[in-house]
Amino acid sequence: MAVDAARSEEGFTSAGATRVMVAACLAAGLDDRDAELIRLGENALFRLASAPVIVRVARGEEWLPKARTEVAVSKWLAEEGFPAARIVGDLEQPLLVDGHPVTFWHLIVEGDRKATYGELGGVLRDLHSLEVPAGLELPSFEPFDKQELRMERAVIPPDDKVFLRKRWRELQDKYAELRFETPKGPVHGDAHVQNLMVDDRGQVILIDFEAFCYDHPEWDLMVTAVEHHSLGWQTDEQYADFVAAYGRDLYDWPGYETLRGLQEFGMTTWLMQNVQEDEETAAEYRRRIAGLRNDDAPRDWRPW
């Protein structure tokens, strides 16, 4: 059922993702009636009305290796007893539908509160302490792996693309100079607090394994450190709770500024994929690209 990957990527809108979800449910023997689109970002996430299942539709066929990693990681964490999202085990997955990898996940019934930054620090500490089994092949963290496709296909002004490509090359040079002192281990790869859910029993659950890898733990600490020190998205107390639970503040590390540049670049190019969806998204993209053009200016970015 695969088609040209570039064409499927360029057509990745809420309407296109819905068509893929419907076809995937048909192939899996699930009822798609009254399914709800709950998020459109790197993937499209749908909540089925007919079963406690989340359907995850990726942007294009080139994301298939990541979907396979997600499935393998979910199985491993389940074996470890680690509180994490679980795939629907009796389905063959990922499916490839019209050039889009599709995976199926057990619905997490949310409780009445959100996860805290202290809980995020604790979950990352526990995750980083796990030992990856020999049979689980995980990639290294690749801060640039999606950027080329994003810049090529995004519906943004040509001068923005010129600027982003120049910044991309500068960041690659800085990345080449990074020196880590920590050992490698399991890394979530997109460790923001929104990738934690608290279920109706009060258990904190880690979700979204698309960027999961085997690398240095700094890549996970980078996310919250930048959100706090650069963007001001957490209070001092919230960030202090994160640092106390994990045991380290990445801001004190000499490589922080390079990781800050990488994180902000990734946050901007991630959002620009969906500028055609609505004016609110387009306005936030303009806010972020303006921030990248002036490194010293205060960031007025909004969480997305």
PLY file of the C-alpha trace (Angstrom):
ply
format ascii 1.0
element vertex 304
property float x
property float y
property float z
element edge 303
property int vertex1
property int vertex2
end_header
0.00 0.00 0.00
3.04 2.27 -0.09
3.18 5.28 -2.42
5.87 7.86 -3.12
7.11 9.03 0.29
7.58 12.65 -0.67
4.05 12.89 -1.99
2.61 11.37 1.18
4.67 13.71 3.36
3.64 16.83 1.45
-0.01 15.81 1.79
0.18 15.26 5.54
-2.78 17.28 6.73
-5.49 16.43 9.22
-7.76 15.35 6.36
-5.08 13.17 4.75
-4.14 11.60 8.06
-7.78 10.78 8.70
-8.00 8.87 5.42
-4.91 6.86 6.40
-6.36 6.15 9.86
-9.60 4.85 8.33
-7.72 2.51 5.98
-5.45 1.31 8.80
-8.41 0.51 11.04
-10.02 -1.44 8.24
-6.83 -3.47 7.78
-6.57 -4.09 11.54
-10.21 -5.03 11.97
-11.03 -1.98 14.10
-14.05 0.31 13.87
-13.02 3.88 12.96
-16.48 5.43 13.36
-16.47 8.66 15.41
-12.68 8.54 15.84
-11.31 11.86 17.10
-8.14 13.60 15.96
-6.50 14.64 19.24
-3.15 15.91 17.96
-1.40 16.82 14.72
2.33 17.29 15.13
5.15 15.01 14.08
2.36 12.41 13.90
-1.41 12.44 13.83
-3.03 10.84 16.88
-6.60 9.55 16.80
-8.70 8.26 19.68
-11.11 5.53 18.63
-14.65 5.66 19.97
-15.19 1.93 19.42
-12.28 0.66 21.54
-9.77 2.04 24.08
-7.15 2.49 21.36
-5.00 5.36 20.05
-4.04 5.21 16.37
-0.75 6.92 15.53
-0.14 7.94 11.90
3.39 9.01 10.92
4.23 11.53 8.21
5.86 9.32 5.60
7.51 6.02 4.79
10.92 7.29 5.87
9.54 7.23 9.43
9.04 3.45 9.28
12.31 2.61 11.13
11.24 4.92 13.96
7.84 3.24 14.15
9.56 -0.12 14.42
11.73 1.26 17.22
8.64 2.49 19.05
7.07 -0.94 18.96
10.27 -2.66 20.12
10.81 -0.16 22.95
7.24 -0.53 24.18
7.65 -4.30 24.36
10.96 -3.98 26.24
9.66 -1.47 28.77
6.64 -3.69 29.38
8.99 -6.58 30.16
10.91 -4.32 32.56
7.69 -3.31 34.31
8.51 0.30 33.51
5.45 2.61 33.50
5.16 3.40 29.81
2.70 3.39 26.92
1.82 -0.08 25.64
1.21 -1.17 22.08
-1.83 -3.27 21.23
-0.08 -6.61 21.36
-2.36 -8.76 19.22
-1.93 -6.65 16.07
0.84 -6.92 13.49
2.52 -3.52 13.52
3.60 -1.12 12.34
1.36 -1.16 9.30
2.33 0.80 6.20
-0.75 2.47 4.72
-0.45 4.72 1.67
3.16 5.43 2.57
2.43 6.16 6.24
3.54 3.95 9.15
0.65 3.34 11.54
0.79 1.97 15.07
-1.94 1.13 17.62
-1.65 1.87 21.35
-3.71 1.13 24.43
-5.59 4.21 25.54
-4.30 5.71 28.78
-7.26 6.93 30.80
-6.09 10.21 32.25
-6.59 11.19 35.85
-7.41 14.62 37.18
-3.90 16.09 37.18
-0.86 16.60 34.98
2.61 15.24 35.65
5.01 17.49 37.54
8.57 18.44 36.63
9.78 16.60 39.68
8.12 13.46 38.33
9.75 14.03 34.95
13.16 14.19 36.59
12.44 10.99 38.48
11.20 9.10 35.41
14.30 10.12 33.42
16.58 9.10 36.29
14.93 5.67 36.37
14.96 5.32 32.59
18.63 6.21 32.30
19.49 3.59 34.91
18.05 0.74 32.83
20.30 -1.59 30.87
19.37 -2.05 27.22
19.16 -5.77 26.35
21.49 -7.13 23.69
18.65 -7.95 21.32
17.25 -4.42 21.22
18.92 -2.42 18.46
18.57 1.31 19.10
19.91 4.15 16.95
22.14 6.94 18.21
20.57 10.34 18.86
20.48 12.25 15.59
19.74 15.95 16.11
19.73 16.59 12.35
17.96 13.56 10.93
14.60 15.22 10.21
15.72 18.76 9.48
16.57 18.31 5.80
13.12 16.96 4.99
11.44 19.62 7.10
13.29 22.48 5.41
12.73 21.05 1.95
9.00 20.54 2.31
7.81 23.26 4.65
5.48 25.92 3.22
7.53 28.90 4.46
9.10 31.97 2.78
12.25 31.28 0.72
14.37 33.63 2.85
13.40 31.61 5.94
14.69 28.47 4.23
17.98 30.21 3.37
18.40 31.34 6.97
17.50 27.92 8.40
19.94 26.10 6.15
22.72 28.47 7.19
21.87 27.98 10.88
21.69 24.21 10.30
25.26 24.17 8.99
26.47 26.31 11.90
24.86 23.95 14.41
26.45 20.95 12.73
29.87 22.54 13.19
29.19 23.22 16.87
27.80 19.71 17.37
31.01 18.23 15.98
32.92 19.93 18.81
30.74 18.57 21.64
32.47 16.34 24.17
30.34 14.24 26.51
31.63 12.84 29.79
28.69 10.58 30.63
28.24 6.94 29.53
25.64 6.07 26.92
22.37 4.38 27.79
18.65 4.43 26.97
17.49 7.94 26.05
13.90 9.00 25.40
14.94 11.65 22.88
12.00 14.04 23.37
11.79 14.25 27.14
9.38 17.09 27.82
6.74 16.93 30.52
3.94 16.60 27.92
5.34 13.14 27.17
4.25 12.05 30.62
0.67 11.18 31.42
-0.94 10.51 34.80
-3.57 7.79 34.59
-6.77 7.50 36.59
-4.91 5.47 39.23
-2.31 8.20 39.72
0.51 6.37 37.93
2.91 8.50 35.88
3.40 6.96 32.42
6.04 7.72 29.81
4.78 8.02 26.22
6.06 8.69 22.68
9.11 6.57 21.82
9.67 7.84 18.28
13.05 9.42 19.15
14.11 6.69 21.60
17.80 5.89 21.21
21.01 4.73 22.83
23.13 7.77 23.64
24.20 10.29 26.28
21.58 11.35 28.89
22.25 15.05 28.16
19.89 14.79 25.20
16.99 14.20 27.59
18.04 16.85 30.10
18.38 19.38 27.27
14.64 19.74 26.75
13.60 20.99 30.18
16.83 22.95 30.69
16.16 24.97 27.52
12.48 25.38 28.30
13.42 26.90 31.65
16.64 28.84 31.11
15.87 30.11 27.61
12.08 30.14 27.27
10.94 30.62 30.87
8.25 27.96 30.63
8.76 26.71 34.20
8.93 28.53 37.48
12.19 28.41 39.41
10.50 26.04 41.86
9.35 23.66 39.12
12.80 23.53 37.58
14.41 23.07 40.99
12.14 20.06 41.53
13.27 18.60 38.20
16.95 19.09 39.03
16.56 17.68 42.54
14.74 14.56 41.28
17.26 13.86 38.54
20.37 15.08 40.33
21.83 17.39 37.69
21.32 20.81 36.08
22.48 20.75 32.46
22.84 24.55 32.52
26.12 24.08 34.38
27.60 21.98 31.56
29.89 23.71 28.99
27.95 22.16 26.11
24.62 23.67 27.18
24.64 26.55 24.68
25.16 24.17 21.76
22.32 21.96 22.95
20.16 25.04 23.45
20.72 25.98 19.80
19.86 22.48 18.65
16.72 22.31 20.78
15.37 25.69 19.68
16.10 24.87 16.03
14.26 21.57 16.37
11.29 23.20 18.08
10.99 25.71 15.25
11.35 23.27 12.37
8.93 20.86 14.06
6.24 23.55 14.21
6.80 24.87 10.69
5.60 21.55 9.23
2.02 22.56 10.06
1.92 26.27 9.20
-0.76 25.56 6.59
-3.14 24.11 9.19
-4.29 27.40 10.78
-3.23 30.98 11.46
-2.45 30.28 15.11
0.23 27.77 14.13
1.59 30.08 11.44
1.80 32.96 13.93
3.74 30.86 16.44
6.13 29.77 13.71
6.77 33.44 12.84
7.43 34.14 16.50
9.94 31.30 16.72
11.81 32.07 13.50
12.13 35.69 14.64
13.70 34.42 17.86
16.20 32.27 15.98
17.24 35.30 13.95
18.15 37.16 17.17
19.89 34.87 19.65
20.09 37.55 22.32
16.44 38.60 22.24
14.03 37.38 24.94
12.00 34.37 23.81
8.24 34.91 23.82
7.53 31.46 22.42
4.42 29.64 23.53
4.18 25.98 24.49
2.62 23.92 21.70
0 1
1 2
2 3
3 4
4 5
5 6
6 7
7 8
8 9
9 10
10 11
11 12
12 13
13 14
14 15
15 16
16 17
17 18
18 19
19 20
20 21
21 22
22 23
23 24
24 25
25 26
26 27
27 28
28 29
29 30
30 31
31 32
32 33
33 34
34 35
35 36
36 37
37 38
38 39
39 40
40 41
41 42
42 43
43 44
44 45
45 46
46 47
47 48
48 49
49 50
50 51
51 52
52 53
53 54
54 55
55 56
56 57
57 58
58 59
59 60
60 61
61 62
62 63
63 64
64 65
65 66
66 67
67 68
68 69
69 70
70 71
71 72
72 73
73 74
74 75
75 76
76 77
77 78
78 79
79 80
80 81
81 82
82 83
83 84
84 85
85 86
86 87
87 88
88 89
89 90
90 91
91 92
92 93
93 94
94 95
95 96
96 97
97 98
98 99
99 100
100 101
101 102
102 103
103 104
104 105
105 106
106 107
107 108
108 109
109 110
110 111
111 112
112 113
113 114
114 115
115 116
116 117
117 118
118 119
119 120
120 121
121 122
122 123
123 124
124 125
125 126
126 127
127 128
128 129
129 130
130 131
131 132
132 133
133 134
134 135
135 136
136 137
137 138
138 139
139 140
140 141
141 142
142 143
143 144
144 145
145 146
146 147
147 148
148 149
149 150
150 151
151 152
152 153
153 154
154 155
155 156
156 157
157 158
158 159
159 160
160 161
161 162
162 163
163 164
164 165
165 166
166 167
167 168
168 169
169 170
170 171
171 172
172 173
173 174
174 175
175 176
176 177
177 178
178 179
179 180
180 181
181 182
182 183
183 184
184 185
185 186
186 187
187 188
188 189
189 190
190 191
191 192
192 193
193 194
194 195
195 196
196 197
197 198
198 199
199 200
200 201
201 202
202 203
203 204
204 205
205 206
206 207
207 208
208 209
209 210
210 211
211 212
212 213
213 214
214 215
215 216
216 217
217 218
218 219
219 220
220 221
221 222
222 223
223 224
224 225
225 226
226 227
227 228
228 229
229 230
230 231
231 232
232 233
233 234
234 235
235 236
236 237
237 238
238 239
239 240
240 241
241 242
242 243
243 244
244 245
245 246
246 247
247 248
248 249
249 250
250 251
251 252
252 253
253 254
254 255
255 256
256 257
257 258
258 259
259 260
260 261
261 262
262 263
263 264
264 265
265 266
266 267
267 268
268 269
269 270
270 271
271 272
272 273
273 274
274 275
275 276
276 277
277 278
278 279
279 280
280 281
281 282
282 283
283 284
284 285
285 286
286 287
287 288
288 289
289 290
290 291
291 292
292 293
293 294
294 295
295 296
296 297
297 298
298 299
299 300
300 301
301 302
302 303
